[in-house]
Amino acid sequence: MTEALLAGGVLGLGLFLLVRALFPARPGLVTRLLALDAAREGTDAPRMQLVLPDEEVSAFRRGLGVRLARFYAARGWEVRSARADLALLGKSFEGFLATKALLSASGLLAFPLLAGWLALMGWGVSPTVPLWAALAVAVVFFFLPDLQIRRDAARMRRDFRHVVGAFLDLVAMNLAGGRGVPEALMMAVSVGTPGASGAPGAGGAGGAADSGEGSNWAMARIREALGNARIVGITPWQALGQLGDEINVDELRDLSAALGLVADDGAKVRASLTARAATLRRRELAEVEGQAGERSQSMLVAQLLLCAGFVIFLSFPAAMKMLGS
């Protein structure tokens, strides 16, 4: 009965894939509306392509990723959080989708491995157990890339916020020297000291690879956005806002909105930037104190468990002697 169900399921899946390959689905209403909104936004303000190409993606993975990306776009699945994390890490969305598909497919190989191992051991177990185990492994492997990019992007986004605070201080100092807002922004990113990034190990994941500077990758990413603003024909604060939307950093979006409102008044811009930098430093200090408190609590729990184990180790022989007597 199980073999017949498996054969029928495989046959039905093959027929479904054949029909979808011969008669591809037409773009849905959501896809058309998204394309219309993108075209309307493109007429107002051009946008920059900030996602860096992933050079490690092979031709097979790239082709598979392109087909999966079209499948996602046809159904209106934007996956904005994953796209923002990938943009921050400097990885392509197509390579990410191809990795998820290949990992899930490799997880299905657990079925013949488990079935062969059970047959070799001589255990008369139904094929249902290896099948469900393989499906569980495939599901876990499918979500592993999401967990990895979410973890790496959270660390890099925290370092990026630290750089934004230093960037605001540099812009305020340049404004105090008599420069305009565009010149102050460009001079601030040109300084870009290595100690301003605070992410010595994160450059290999993205922005530092294209700038050649592993210690100030975040400032290089801001410099690249401001430099591309001149080519595209938008203002520097619009470029910062687009970069904030692309990598999901609220501080850059707030900075873009503030500069767009008061770009003509240097004194107000300088005061606003100084206040924002102080707010970012206080928030970062609060986060560091919270993390230190969590680690202190975890160390306390570990010490309590160690003490409890030591007490059990000392009292176990006496307890066994009393129970035996």
C-alpha positions in Angstrom: 0.0 0.0 0.0 2.8 2.4 0.9 4.7 1.7 -2.4 1.6 2.3 -4.4 1.0 5.7 -2.7 4.6 6.7 -3.2 4.5 5.7 -6.9 1.2 7.6 -7.4 2.6 10.7 -5.7 5.7 10.7 -7.8 3.7 10.2 -11.0 1.3 13.0 -10.1 4.2 15.3 -9.3 5.9 14.5 -12.6 2.7 15.1 -14.6 2.1 18.4 -12.7 5.6 19.6 -13.5 5.2 18.6 -17.1 2.0 20.5 -17.5 3.5 23.6 -15.8 6.5 23.5 -18.1 4.3 23.2 -21.2 1.8 25.8 -20.1 3.5 28.3 -17.9 1.3 30.4 -15.6 0.4 33.9 -16.6 1.4 36.8 -14.3 -1.2 37.4 -11.7 -2.9 40.6 -10.6 -0.5 41.1 -7.7 2.5 40.9 -10.1 0.9 43.4 -12.5 0.1 45.8 -9.8 3.6 45.6 -8.4 5.1 46.2 -11.9 2.8 49.2 -12.3 3.8 50.7 -8.9 7.5 50.1 -9.8 7.1 51.9 -13.1 5.2 54.8 -11.5 7.9 55.2 -8.8 10.6 55.0 -11.5 9.2 58.0 -13.3 9.4 60.1 -10.1 12.8 59.2 -8.7 15.2 56.8 -10.2 16.5 54.0 -8.0 19.9 52.5 -7.7 20.8 48.8 -7.9 22.5 48.3 -4.6 22.6 44.5 -4.5 26.1 43.3 -5.2 26.5 40.3 -7.6 27.6 37.1 -5.9 30.7 35.9 -7.9 30.7 32.4 -6.3 27.3 31.4 -7.8 27.8 28.9 -10.6 26.0 28.9 -13.9 23.7 26.1 -12.8 22.8 27.7 -9.5 22.2 31.1 -11.3 19.9 29.6 -13.8 17.9 27.7 -11.1 17.8 30.8 -9.0 16.5 32.9 -11.9 13.7 30.4 -12.5 12.8 30.3 -8.8 12.8 34.1 -8.7 10.4 34.3 -11.6 8.2 31.8 -9.8 8.2 34.0 -6.7 7.5 37.1 -8.7 4.6 35.5 -10.5 2.9 34.9 -7.2 3.7 38.2 -5.7 6.0 36.8 -3.0 8.3 39.8 -2.3 10.2 38.3 0.7 11.4 41.8 1.7 13.1 40.8 4.9 15.2 38.2 3.1 16.0 40.6 0.3 17.1 43.3 2.8 19.4 40.8 4.6 20.9 39.6 1.3 21.5 43.2 0.2 23.3 43.9 3.4 25.4 40.7 3.0 26.1 41.5 -0.6 24.5 38.2 -1.9 22.1 37.7 -4.8 18.5 36.7 -4.3 18.8 34.1 -7.1 21.7 32.4 -5.5 19.9 32.3 -2.2 16.8 30.6 -3.7 19.0 28.1 -5.5 20.8 27.2 -2.3 17.5 26.6 -0.5 16.2 24.4 -3.3 19.4 22.4 -3.6 19.7 21.9 0.2 16.1 20.7 0.4 16.7 18.3 -2.5 19.8 17.0 -0.8 17.8 16.4 2.4 15.6 14.0 0.4 18.6 11.8 -0.1 18.2 10.7 3.5 15.3 8.4 2.4 17.4 5.9 0.4 20.3 6.2 2.9 18.0 5.4 5.9 16.1 2.7 3.9 19.4 1.0 2.9 20.8 1.2 6.4 17.6 -0.4 7.9 17.7 -3.1 5.2 21.4 -3.8 5.9 20.7 -4.1 9.6 17.9 -6.5 8.9 15.2 -4.5 10.7 11.8 -4.9 9.2 10.7 -1.3 9.5 8.1 0.2 7.1 9.4 2.6 4.4 7.1 5.2 6.0 9.6 6.0 8.7 12.5 6.8 6.4 10.2 8.8 4.2 8.9 11.1 6.9 12.5 11.4 8.3 13.7 12.5 4.8 10.8 15.0 4.5 11.7 16.4 7.9 15.4 16.7 7.0 14.4 18.4 3.7 12.2 21.0 5.5 15.0 21.7 8.0 17.6 22.1 5.2 15.1 24.4 3.3 15.0 26.9 6.2 18.7 26.7 7.2 19.8 29.5 4.7 17.1 31.8 6.2 18.4 31.3 9.7 22.0 31.9 8.6 21.4 35.1 6.7 19.1 36.4 9.5 21.9 35.8 12.1 24.7 37.3 9.9 22.5 40.3 8.8 21.5 41.1 12.4 25.2 41.3 13.4 26.1 43.4 10.4 23.1 45.7 10.8 24.1 46.4 14.4 27.6 47.3 13.2 26.1 49.5 10.5 24.1 51.4 13.0 27.3 52.1 14.9 28.9 53.5 11.7 25.8 55.7 11.1 26.3 57.3 14.5 30.0 58.1 13.7 28.9 59.3 10.2 26.4 61.7 11.7 29.1 63.2 14.0 31.4 63.7 11.0 28.6 65.3 9.0 27.9 67.7 11.8 31.5 68.7 12.1 31.7 69.4 8.4 28.6 71.5 8.6 30.1 73.4 11.4 33.1 74.1 9.2 30.9 76.0 6.7 30.3 73.3 4.1 26.9 72.6 2.5 24.9 69.4 3.1 26.1 67.5 -0.1 29.7 68.5 0.5 29.5 67.6 4.2 28.1 64.2 3.4 30.9 63.4 0.8 33.6 64.7 3.1 32.2 62.6 6.0 32.4 59.4 4.1 35.8 60.2 2.6 37.2 60.3 6.2 36.0 56.8 7.0 38.5 55.8 9.7 39.0 52.0 10.2 37.9 52.3 13.8 34.5 53.7 12.8 33.1 50.5 11.5 33.4 48.2 14.5 32.9 45.2 12.3 36.3 43.7 11.6 35.0 40.3 10.7 31.9 41.2 8.8 33.6 42.7 5.7 34.0 39.3 4.0 30.3 38.9 3.8 29.6 41.8 1.5 30.5 45.5 1.2 34.1 45.3 2.1 34.9 42.9 -0.7 34.2 45.5 -3.4 35.9 48.4 -1.7 39.1 46.6 -0.6 38.8 47.8 2.9 37.9 45.1 5.3 37.5 47.3 8.4 35.3 50.1 7.1 32.9 48.2 4.9 29.8 50.1 6.1 31.3 53.6 5.4 32.4 52.3 1.9 28.8 51.2 1.3 27.5 54.7 2.2 30.3 56.2 0.0 29.2 54.0 -2.9 25.5 55.1 -2.5 26.4 58.8 -2.4 28.7 58.4 -5.4 26.0 56.6 -7.4 23.6 59.4 -6.6 25.4 61.8 -8.9 25.3 59.3 -11.8 21.6 58.4 -11.3 20.6 62.1 -10.8 19.2 62.1 -7.3 20.0 64.0 -4.2 22.4 62.5 -1.6 19.7 62.2 1.0 17.5 60.3 -1.5 20.4 57.9 -2.0 20.7 57.4 1.7 17.0 56.7 1.9 17.2 54.2 -0.9 20.1 52.5 0.8 18.1 52.4 4.1 15.2 50.8 2.3 17.5 48.3 0.6 19.2 47.0 3.7 16.4 47.8 6.2 18.2 50.3 8.4 15.7 52.8 9.9 18.4 55.2 10.9 19.3 55.9 7.3 15.7 56.4 6.3 15.2 58.9 9.2 18.3 60.7 8.2 17.1 60.9 4.6 13.8 62.3 5.7 15.4 64.9 8.1 17.9 66.1 5.4 15.1 66.3 2.8 13.1 68.6 5.1 15.7 70.9 6.4 18.5 70.8 3.8 18.3 74.5 3.3 19.0 75.4 6.9 22.5 74.4 8.0 22.1 75.2 11.7 19.0 73.1 12.1 20.6 70.2 10.2 23.6 70.4 12.4 21.6 70.4 15.6 19.4 67.5 14.3 22.4 65.4 13.4 24.1 65.9 16.7 20.9 64.9 18.6 20.4 61.8 16.4 24.1 60.8 16.9 23.6 61.1 20.7 20.4 59.1 20.5 22.1 56.3 18.6 25.0 56.2 21.1 22.5 55.9 24.0 20.6 53.2 22.2 23.8 51.3 21.5 24.9 51.6 25.1 21.5 50.3 26.3 21.8 47.3 24.0 25.3 46.6 25.2 24.2 46.8 28.8 21.2 44.5 28.1 23.4 41.9 26.4 25.9 42.1 29.4 23.0 41.5 31.8 21.7 38.5 29.8 25.2 37.0 29.8 25.6 37.6 33.5 22.3 35.9 34.1 23.3 32.9 31.9 26.6 32.6 33.8 24.7 32.7 37.1 22.4 29.9 35.9 25.4 27.9 34.8 27.0 28.3 38.2 23.8 27.2 40.0 23.5 24.1 37.8 27.2 23.3 38.5 26.7 23.7 42.3 23.5 21.5 42.1 25.4 18.8 40.3 28.2 18.9 42.8 25.8 18.6 45.7 24.0 15.7 44.0 27.4 14.0 43.4 28.3 14.4 47.1 25.0 13.2 48.5 24.3 10.4 46.0 26.5 7.7 47.8 24.9 8.5 51.2 21.4 8.4 49.8 22.0 5.1 48.1 23.5 3.7 51.3 20.4 4.8 53.3 18.0 3.4 50.7 20.0 0.1 50.6 19.9 -0.3 54.3 
